[in-house]
Amino acid sequence: MSIATRTGDSGSTGLMYNRRVSKSHPRVEAYGTVDELNAAIGLARAAGPGTEVTDPLVTIQHDLVVLMGELATAVDDLPRYVGDGFHLVQPAMTEKLDDWVRKIESQSVSFKGWATPGTVPTAAPLDLARTICRRAERRVVALHESGQLENAEIIIYLNRLADLLWLFARWVETKVCADAEARVA
């Protein structure tokens, strides 16, 4: 079977359980933006920010697959989705993010005011991922406000993830700058 199925040539795409919707549907826009976020996090990982950041990013990418699956399922199909063994976004996923936030905040991370992305090459992709995460959050909020999303934990998860990505970028900048100063001294 080819990846080119041609089923989307008319401008529609499939959700879970064979529901067809327009490719401009708010649900497609939401999970598509989360897919873009997942790719940006992959770029951040490939930039080599250090295992302290890379290991959590792998876990986050796996969580985003869970989140995308839920977003790609119409509300009416969620009982079937869960019955088929798929998972929904749970508070425990957000709690992992909170743990990483606390860990980073407990370290000597320097930041003053608004951060300017691009200070170091390994932090810039994290800032890109953060901005995509905020867009995904806006798309999910719109879906929720229109009654097409019941699980508000997804909004909380994305909000916390954007905060964490910002902190990861500042942590990487702090570490790289401290390492550079140590080499000069």
C-alpha positions as CSV (number, residue, x, y, z in Angstrom):
1,M,0.0,0.0,0.0
2,S,1.3,3.4,-1.0
3,I,1.5,6.4,1.4
4,A,-0.2,8.3,-1.4
5,T,-3.8,7.1,-0.9
6,R,-5.4,10.0,-2.8
7,T,-8.3,10.0,-0.3
8,G,-7.3,13.6,0.6
9,D,-7.2,14.9,-2.9
10,S,-10.7,16.5,-2.5
11,G,-9.6,18.5,0.5
12,S,-10.9,16.1,3.2
13,T,-9.1,14.0,5.6
14,G,-9.9,11.1,7.9
15,L,-10.3,11.2,11.7
16,M,-10.2,8.1,13.8
17,Y,-13.0,5.6,13.0
18,N,-13.3,6.7,9.3
19,R,-15.0,10.1,9.9
20,R,-14.2,12.4,7.0
21,V,-13.8,16.2,7.6
22,S,-12.4,19.1,5.7
23,K,-8.6,19.6,6.1
24,S,-9.5,23.1,7.4
25,H,-11.6,21.7,10.2
26,P,-10.7,23.1,13.6
27,R,-9.9,19.5,14.9
28,V,-7.5,18.9,12.1
29,E,-5.9,22.3,12.7
30,A,-5.5,21.5,16.4
31,Y,-3.9,18.0,15.9
32,G,-1.9,19.3,12.9
33,T,-0.4,22.0,15.0
34,V,0.5,19.5,17.8
35,D,2.1,17.4,15.1
36,E,4.2,20.4,14.0
37,L,5.1,20.9,17.7
38,N,6.2,17.3,17.9
39,A,8.5,17.8,14.9
40,A,9.9,21.0,16.4
41,I,10.7,19.2,19.6
42,G,12.5,16.6,17.5
43,L,14.5,19.4,16.0
44,A,15.3,20.7,19.5
45,R,16.5,17.2,20.5
46,A,18.6,16.9,17.4
47,A,20.3,20.2,18.3
48,G,21.8,18.4,21.3
49,P,20.8,20.4,24.3
50,G,22.1,17.8,26.8
51,T,20.5,14.7,28.3
52,E,18.9,16.8,31.1
53,V,16.7,18.2,28.4
54,T,16.8,15.5,25.8
55,D,15.5,12.7,28.0
56,P,12.3,14.6,29.0
57,L,11.8,15.7,25.4
58,V,11.5,12.1,24.3
59,T,8.9,11.5,26.9
60,I,7.0,14.6,25.9
61,Q,7.0,13.5,22.3
62,H,5.4,10.2,23.3
63,D,2.8,12.1,25.3
64,L,2.1,14.3,22.3
65,V,1.2,11.2,20.3
66,V,-1.4,10.3,22.9
67,L,-2.6,13.9,22.8
68,M,-2.9,13.9,18.9
69,G,-4.8,10.6,19.0
70,E,-7.4,12.1,21.3
71,L,-7.6,15.2,19.2
72,A,-8.0,13.1,16.0
73,T,-11.1,11.4,17.6
74,A,-14.5,13.0,17.4
75,V,-16.2,13.4,20.8
76,D,-18.8,10.8,19.9
77,D,-16.1,8.3,19.2
78,L,-14.1,8.7,22.4
79,P,-15.8,5.8,24.3
80,R,-14.9,3.5,21.4
81,Y,-11.4,4.9,21.3
82,V,-10.9,4.2,25.0
83,G,-12.6,0.8,24.6
84,D,-10.0,0.0,21.9
85,G,-7.2,0.5,24.4
86,F,-6.1,4.0,23.5
87,H,-5.2,6.5,26.3
88,L,-6.5,10.0,26.9
89,V,-4.5,12.9,28.3
90,Q,-4.5,12.5,32.1
91,P,-3.4,14.9,34.9
92,A,-0.4,12.6,35.6
93,M,1.0,13.7,32.2
94,T,0.8,17.3,33.3
95,E,2.3,16.4,36.7
96,K,5.4,15.1,35.0
97,L,5.8,18.5,33.3
98,D,5.3,20.2,36.7
99,D,8.0,18.0,38.2
100,W,10.5,19.1,35.4
101,V,9.5,22.8,35.9
102,R,10.3,22.5,39.6
103,K,13.6,20.8,38.9
104,I,14.7,23.4,36.4
105,E,13.5,26.3,38.7
106,S,15.5,24.8,41.6
107,Q,18.7,25.2,39.6
108,S,20.6,28.4,38.9
109,V,18.8,29.4,35.7
110,S,19.5,33.0,34.8
111,F,16.9,35.1,33.0
112,K,15.9,38.7,33.2
113,G,12.8,40.1,31.5
114,W,11.9,38.9,28.1
115,A,14.2,36.3,26.5
116,T,15.5,36.9,23.0
117,P,15.6,33.6,21.2
118,G,18.8,32.7,19.4
119,T,21.3,33.3,22.2
120,V,22.8,29.8,21.6
121,P,22.0,27.3,18.7
122,T,20.9,24.6,21.1
123,A,18.3,26.8,22.8
124,A,16.7,28.4,19.7
125,P,14.8,25.2,18.6
126,L,13.3,25.0,22.1
127,D,12.0,28.6,21.7
128,L,10.6,27.7,18.3
129,A,8.9,24.6,19.9
130,R,7.5,26.9,22.6
131,T,5.9,29.3,20.1
132,I,4.3,26.4,18.2
133,C,3.1,25.0,21.5
134,R,1.3,28.3,22.2
135,R,-0.3,28.1,18.8
136,A,-1.4,24.6,19.4
137,E,-2.8,25.7,22.8
138,R,-4.9,28.4,21.0
139,R,-6.2,25.9,18.5
140,V,-7.2,23.5,21.3
141,V,-8.9,26.2,23.3
142,A,-10.9,27.1,20.2
143,L,-11.9,23.5,19.8
144,H,-12.9,23.3,23.5
145,E,-14.9,26.6,23.3
146,S,-16.8,25.3,20.3
147,G,-17.9,22.2,22.2
148,Q,-15.7,19.8,20.1
149,L,-13.4,18.9,23.0
150,E,-14.4,17.7,26.4
151,N,-11.0,17.0,28.0
152,A,-9.8,20.3,29.3
153,E,-6.6,18.6,30.6
154,I,-5.2,18.9,27.1
155,I,-5.3,22.7,27.5
156,I,-3.6,22.5,30.9
157,Y,-0.9,20.1,29.5
158,L,-0.1,22.4,26.5
159,N,0.0,25.5,28.8
160,R,2.5,23.8,31.1
161,L,4.5,22.4,28.2
162,A,5.0,25.9,26.8
163,D,6.2,27.1,30.2
164,L,8.6,24.1,30.4
165,L,10.0,24.6,26.9
166,W,10.7,28.3,27.8
167,L,12.5,27.1,31.0
168,F,14.5,24.4,29.1
169,A,15.7,27.1,26.6
170,R,16.8,29.4,29.5
171,W,18.5,26.5,31.2
172,V,20.4,25.5,28.0
173,E,21.5,29.2,27.6
174,T,22.6,29.4,31.2
175,K,24.6,26.1,30.9
176,V,26.2,27.0,27.6
177,C,27.2,30.5,28.7
178,A,28.5,29.2,32.0
179,D,30.6,26.5,30.2
180,A,32.0,29.2,27.8
181,E,32.9,31.4,30.8
182,A,34.6,28.5,32.5
183,R,36.7,27.8,29.4
184,V,37.8,31.4,29.2
185,A,38.8,31.6,32.9
